[in-house]
């Protein structure tokens, strides 16, 4: 178990080599996920009821928490999520969505907003390549928002991410085509990761 031995030395200062040691059972991982019922419907605390359903909103796979261990691990690759919850979600959605029901109208100018965003990044001629900004964001998140962190470290990271976000105004891509444009796709993905709340 070289990985576990190394982790023990680095994080706990413990030498796990012989004499033999007895591992203690531990929790596997805790990740905040969207609470759902077993139908996949998102639930929230409302009027004292923690299982109040948010109408029409579903969460599945790694985004969801059905409160069954392992049910939502590995982005829907687990058997329980595929075999048990998948069909339940499908059945519930079929019960709720009626055939030929009308969709809510899109916000005015929604199409222009989406196409404008796409064209903005496709024509971006700034001096900061997408990969460079993404790497800066990644390193900041790994250092300042990792498992072991403090208030001071998090606050410093918030400032660094805010500076990284400012670089999005200077982003530049090389490929301006509309066919198999990975440069554009990666830029749009970075924009999604960075958000627009700074």
BELKABEL-V854847 format. One record per helix or strand. SS is the DSSP state (H for helix, E for strand). FROM is the first residue (numbers start at 1). LEN is the number of residues. If there is no record, write none. Layout:
# BELKABEL-V854847
ss/from/len
SS/FROM/LEN
SS/FROM/LEN
This chain:
# BELKABEL-V854847
ss/from/len
H/2/11
E/34/3
E/41/6
E/49/10
H/61/3
E/64/2
H/79/18
H/110/13
E/125/1
E/128/2
H/130/15
H/151/20
E/171/2
H/182/13
